[in-house]
Amino acid sequence: MSAPPRLEELLPAALAARADLLSRLAAEDTDCVRLFHGAVEGLPGVTLDRYGPNALLQVWRPDALGGVDAHEVAAVLQAELGLSLPVRLHLRGRAAEGVGPASAPAPAEGREGGLRYDVTPPLPGRDPLLFLDLRAGRRAVRAAAEGRDVLNLFAYTCGVGVAAAAGGGRSVNVDFSASALTVGESNAGRNGLAPSFSTLKEDVLPVVRQFSGLGVKGRAARRRRFRRLEPRTFDLVVLDPPRWAKSPFGAVDLVRDYPSLFKPALLCAHEGGELLVTNHVPRVHLDDWLDVLRRCATKAGRPIRELEVVPPDEDFPSPDGRHPLKMAWIRL
């Protein structure tokens, strides 16, 4: 069996393909970017991201480890970009199995559009604190947020909510993870945006159903504690759910049942409002998903007036134009 190609051999071509993008990102004061996307650029299971003062070399597959050398990668970044970045190896998925706890990494701060974010490298198996493929979505929300109330569902570390507040909006960020929301609150504070930013630590399902006026359903509505909320509408709703999750209040399933999430999110946007919605599942084709959105909206009595696809930036290339992350901007 032949050895996998080595990242330091493939990286110069990937950096050259990003030259224009890197220039544009630098001009907008962004230093968080994917530098190598292995699934498309020759080394599946490997990615290389710049997060401010660090480079994060992520490896999902044990058989890809032979194709990476952090010291050699650092040398290429110095030679090609003039960047002296420590390269941190970050194991994910099967590559992280059996790996013991690592020492806590030093705190780090990165920038996106001039906003400062906590980009401290994660521990083995954990997600980075800022998802780079959603950058184009955060940019769109920031541009549309002025004077508007924004609901950010499945907020994680609230990157979208921070961008909304920076754009002059008021964001409510909902997630069940206290630790993720704490990072979001810190990001809002470090950018001076705390007055326009709030968090709600709750399961998204009872929150979005109460805001939409649909009510919480199932046995969990009687047996589980949850925060009681009055119906409320927003100018802009962001729905960025995980691929699959199960909670006492129902399941999140982006392949088989996107409407169960989309309908209440849709009803949380007032007439004339807007939504940014996403689907990360590679096997869900864009056209099929958009058809689901349109049919669901019509059935809910809130037909879509305009729909615009928001593609990821060029640091997430796709060989056939079918990006795993699909983003749709909807006007009602």
C-alpha positions as CSV (number, residue, x, y, z in Angstrom):
1,M,0.0,0.0,0.0
2,S,1.5,3.3,-1.0
3,A,2.1,6.0,1.5
4,P,-0.3,9.0,1.5
5,P,0.9,12.2,-0.1
6,R,2.5,14.6,2.4
7,L,0.8,17.8,3.4
8,E,3.9,19.9,2.9
9,E,4.0,18.8,-0.7
10,L,0.3,19.7,-1.4
11,L,0.1,22.9,0.7
12,P,1.9,25.3,-1.6
13,A,-0.7,24.8,-4.4
14,A,-3.6,25.2,-1.9
15,L,-2.1,28.4,-0.6
16,A,-1.6,29.7,-4.2
17,A,-5.3,29.0,-5.0
18,R,-6.3,31.1,-2.0
19,A,-4.0,34.1,-2.8
20,D,-6.9,36.4,-3.8
21,L,-9.1,35.3,-0.8
22,L,-6.2,35.7,1.7
23,S,-5.7,39.2,0.4
24,R,-9.4,40.1,0.7
25,L,-9.6,38.6,4.2
26,A,-6.5,40.5,5.3
27,A,-8.2,43.7,4.1
28,E,-11.2,43.0,6.2
29,D,-9.0,42.2,9.2
30,T,-9.6,38.5,9.3
31,D,-6.9,36.1,10.4
32,C,-9.0,32.9,10.8
33,V,-9.1,30.9,7.5
34,R,-8.9,27.3,6.2
35,L,-5.5,27.0,4.5
36,F,-5.9,23.4,3.3
37,H,-9.1,21.3,2.7
38,G,-7.9,17.8,2.4
39,A,-11.1,16.2,1.1
40,V,-10.7,18.2,-2.1
41,E,-7.0,19.1,-2.2
42,G,-5.4,15.7,-2.0
43,L,-5.3,14.4,1.6
44,P,-8.7,13.3,2.8
45,G,-9.1,13.4,6.6
46,V,-6.7,16.3,7.0
47,T,-7.4,20.1,7.2
48,L,-5.2,23.0,8.1
49,D,-6.7,26.1,9.6
50,R,-5.2,29.4,10.7
51,Y,-6.8,30.6,13.9
52,G,-5.1,33.9,14.7
53,P,-1.6,33.2,16.2
54,N,-1.9,29.4,15.7
55,A,-2.3,26.9,12.9
56,L,-4.6,24.0,13.7
57,L,-3.7,20.8,11.8
58,Q,-6.8,18.6,12.2
59,V,-6.7,14.9,11.4
60,W,-9.8,12.6,11.4
61,R,-8.3,9.4,10.1
62,P,-5.4,7.4,11.7
63,D,-4.2,6.4,8.3
64,A,-3.7,10.0,7.4
65,L,-1.3,10.7,10.2
66,G,1.7,9.5,8.1
67,G,1.1,12.3,5.7
68,V,1.5,15.2,8.2
69,D,4.5,16.7,9.9
70,A,3.8,19.8,12.0
71,H,7.4,21.1,11.7
72,E,7.4,20.8,8.0
73,V,4.0,22.4,7.7
74,A,5.2,25.3,9.8
75,A,8.2,25.7,7.4
76,V,6.0,25.9,4.4
77,L,3.8,28.5,6.0
78,Q,6.9,30.6,6.7
79,A,8.2,30.2,3.2
80,E,5.0,30.8,1.3
81,L,3.2,33.3,3.5
82,G,5.9,34.7,5.7
83,L,3.9,33.6,8.8
84,S,5.6,32.2,11.8
85,L,2.8,30.1,13.3
86,P,3.1,27.2,15.8
87,V,1.3,24.3,14.2
88,R,-0.9,22.3,16.7
89,L,-1.9,18.8,15.8
90,H,-5.5,18.2,16.7
91,L,-7.0,14.7,16.5
92,R,-10.6,14.3,15.7
93,G,-13.0,11.3,15.2
94,R,-11.2,7.9,15.0
95,A,-7.8,9.5,15.2
96,A,-8.7,10.8,18.7
97,E,-9.9,7.4,20.0
98,G,-7.8,6.3,23.0
99,V,-6.0,9.6,23.3
100,G,-5.7,10.7,26.9
101,P,-6.4,14.2,28.1
102,A,-4.1,16.9,26.9
103,S,-2.8,19.8,28.9
104,A,-5.0,23.0,28.5
105,P,-3.7,25.1,25.6
106,A,-2.7,28.7,26.0
107,P,-5.6,31.1,25.3
108,A,-5.6,32.6,21.8
109,E,-7.5,35.4,20.1
110,G,-8.3,35.6,16.4
111,R,-10.1,38.2,14.2
112,E,-12.9,38.0,11.7
113,G,-14.0,41.2,10.1
114,G,-12.2,43.1,12.8
115,L,-14.1,41.3,15.5
116,R,-12.1,39.5,18.2
117,Y,-13.0,35.9,19.0
118,D,-11.7,33.3,21.4
119,V,-9.9,30.8,19.2
120,T,-8.1,28.8,21.9
121,P,-7.1,25.4,20.4
122,P,-9.5,22.7,21.5
123,L,-8.7,19.5,23.4
124,P,-8.6,16.2,21.4
125,G,-11.9,15.3,20.0
126,R,-13.5,18.7,20.6
127,D,-14.7,21.2,18.0
128,P,-12.9,24.5,17.4
129,L,-14.6,27.5,19.0
130,L,-15.3,29.2,15.7
131,F,-16.5,27.3,12.6
132,L,-14.8,28.9,9.6
133,D,-17.2,27.6,6.9
134,L,-19.9,29.8,8.4
135,R,-17.9,33.0,7.9
136,A,-20.0,34.0,4.8
137,G,-23.1,33.5,6.9
138,R,-21.8,35.7,9.7
139,R,-20.8,38.3,7.2
140,A,-24.3,38.4,5.7
141,V,-26.0,38.6,9.2
142,R,-23.7,41.5,10.2
143,A,-24.6,43.4,7.0
144,A,-28.3,42.9,7.6
145,A,-28.6,43.4,11.3
146,E,-28.7,47.1,11.9
147,G,-31.6,48.1,14.2
148,R,-33.0,44.5,14.1
149,D,-33.8,41.9,16.7
150,V,-32.0,38.7,15.8
151,L,-32.7,35.2,17.2
152,N,-29.7,32.8,16.9
153,L,-30.7,29.2,17.4
154,F,-28.1,26.5,18.1
155,A,-25.8,29.4,18.9
156,Y,-22.8,27.3,20.1
157,T,-20.2,30.1,20.9
158,C,-22.4,32.8,19.4
159,G,-20.3,33.8,16.5
160,V,-23.4,34.8,14.6
161,G,-24.8,36.7,17.5
162,V,-21.6,38.7,18.0
163,A,-21.6,39.5,14.3
164,A,-25.3,40.6,14.6
165,A,-24.5,42.9,17.5
166,A,-21.5,44.3,15.7
167,G,-23.8,45.1,12.8
168,G,-26.1,47.2,15.0
169,G,-28.6,44.5,15.9
170,R,-29.8,43.0,19.2
171,S,-29.1,39.3,19.4
172,V,-30.7,36.5,21.5
173,N,-28.5,33.4,21.4
174,V,-30.0,30.0,22.4
175,D,-28.0,26.9,23.2
176,F,-28.1,24.2,25.9
177,S,-24.3,24.3,26.5
178,A,-23.3,26.7,29.3
179,S,-19.6,26.5,28.4
180,A,-20.3,27.4,24.8
181,L,-22.5,30.4,25.8
182,T,-19.8,31.5,28.3
183,V,-17.4,31.8,25.4
184,G,-20.0,33.7,23.4
185,E,-20.5,36.1,26.3
186,S,-16.8,36.6,26.6
187,N,-16.6,37.3,22.8
188,A,-19.3,39.9,23.1
189,G,-17.6,41.5,26.0
190,R,-14.2,41.7,24.4
191,N,-15.8,43.5,21.4
192,G,-17.8,46.0,23.6
193,L,-21.1,44.5,22.5
194,A,-22.5,43.2,25.7
195,P,-25.4,45.7,25.8
196,S,-26.7,44.3,22.5
197,F,-26.1,40.7,23.2
198,S,-27.9,38.1,25.4
199,T,-27.9,34.4,25.9
200,L,-30.6,31.8,26.8
201,K,-29.3,28.5,28.1
202,E,-32.0,26.1,27.1
203,D,-32.8,23.3,24.7
204,V,-33.6,25.0,21.4
205,L,-36.7,22.9,20.8
206,P,-38.9,24.2,23.6
207,V,-37.6,27.7,23.1
208,V,-38.4,27.9,19.4
209,R,-41.8,26.3,19.7
210,Q,-42.8,28.7,22.5
211,F,-41.6,31.8,20.6
212,S,-43.4,30.5,17.5
213,G,-46.7,30.0,19.4
214,L,-46.8,26.3,18.6
215,G,-46.2,25.2,22.2
216,V,-44.0,22.5,23.6
217,K,-45.2,19.0,22.6
218,G,-44.7,15.5,23.9
219,R,-44.4,13.9,27.4
220,A,-41.3,16.1,28.1
221,A,-43.6,19.1,28.2
222,R,-45.3,17.7,31.3
223,R,-42.3,15.9,32.9
224,R,-39.4,18.2,32.2
225,R,-38.5,21.6,33.5
226,F,-38.0,24.3,30.9
227,R,-38.2,28.0,30.9
228,R,-41.6,29.4,30.2
229,L,-41.6,31.9,27.4
230,E,-44.2,34.1,25.7
231,P,-44.6,34.0,21.9
232,R,-42.3,36.5,20.3
233,T,-41.2,37.3,16.7
234,F,-37.9,38.6,15.4
235,D,-36.7,40.6,12.4
236,L,-34.1,38.0,11.6
237,V,-33.8,34.3,12.6
238,V,-30.7,32.2,12.2
239,L,-31.1,28.4,12.3
240,D,-27.8,26.5,12.2
241,P,-28.6,23.1,13.7
242,P,-26.4,20.0,14.1
243,R,-26.8,17.1,11.8
244,W,-28.6,14.9,14.4
245,A,-29.3,15.2,18.0
246,K,-31.9,13.8,20.5
247,S,-33.3,15.6,23.4
248,P,-36.2,15.0,25.8
249,F,-38.2,17.4,23.6
250,G,-37.7,15.7,20.3
251,A,-35.0,14.9,17.7
252,V,-33.0,17.1,15.3
253,D,-32.7,15.2,12.0
254,L,-31.5,17.3,9.1
255,V,-31.9,14.4,6.6
256,R,-35.4,13.1,7.3
257,D,-37.2,15.9,9.2
258,Y,-35.9,19.4,8.5
259,P,-39.4,20.9,8.6
260,S,-39.9,20.1,12.3
261,L,-37.2,22.7,12.9
262,F,-37.8,25.0,10.1
263,K,-41.5,25.6,10.6
264,P,-41.2,27.0,14.2
265,A,-38.1,29.0,13.2
266,L,-40.1,30.4,10.3
267,L,-43.0,31.4,12.6
268,C,-40.5,33.2,14.8
269,A,-39.8,35.6,12.0
270,H,-42.4,38.3,11.6
271,E,-44.1,39.1,8.3
272,G,-41.5,40.7,6.1
273,G,-38.7,39.3,8.2
274,E,-35.7,37.2,7.1
275,L,-34.0,33.9,8.0
276,L,-30.6,32.4,7.5
277,V,-30.9,28.6,7.6
278,T,-28.3,25.9,7.1
279,N,-27.8,22.2,6.4
280,H,-24.4,20.6,6.9
281,V,-25.2,17.1,5.7
282,P,-23.2,16.2,2.5
283,R,-25.7,13.7,1.1
284,V,-28.5,16.3,1.2
285,H,-28.5,18.0,-2.2
286,L,-29.0,21.7,-2.3
287,D,-32.0,21.7,-4.7
288,D,-33.8,19.0,-2.7
289,W,-33.3,20.9,0.5
290,L,-34.4,24.2,-1.0
291,D,-37.6,22.4,-2.3
292,V,-38.2,21.2,1.3
293,L,-37.9,24.8,2.6
294,R,-40.3,26.2,0.0
295,R,-42.9,23.5,0.5
296,C,-42.7,23.8,4.3
297,A,-43.1,27.5,4.2
298,T,-46.1,27.4,1.9
299,K,-47.8,24.7,4.1
300,A,-47.2,26.9,7.2
301,G,-48.9,29.8,5.5
302,R,-45.6,31.9,5.3
303,P,-44.6,31.5,1.7
304,I,-41.0,32.5,0.8
305,R,-40.8,35.8,-1.2
306,E,-37.1,35.6,-2.0
307,L,-34.5,32.9,-1.5
308,E,-30.8,33.4,-2.0
309,V,-28.1,30.8,-1.6
310,V,-25.1,32.0,0.4
311,P,-22.0,30.0,-0.7
312,P,-19.0,29.5,1.7
313,D,-15.9,31.4,1.0
314,E,-13.3,29.9,-1.4
315,D,-11.2,28.4,1.4
316,F,-13.8,25.6,1.5
317,P,-13.6,24.4,-2.1
318,S,-15.9,21.8,-3.7
319,P,-15.0,19.7,-6.8
320,D,-18.6,19.7,-8.0
321,G,-20.1,22.8,-6.5
322,R,-22.0,20.7,-3.9
323,H,-20.7,22.2,-0.7
324,P,-21.5,20.1,2.4
325,L,-22.6,23.4,4.1
326,K,-25.6,24.8,2.5
327,M,-26.9,28.3,3.5
328,A,-30.1,29.9,2.4
329,W,-31.1,33.5,3.0
330,I,-34.9,33.8,3.0
331,R,-37.1,36.8,2.8
332,L,-40.7,36.5,3.8
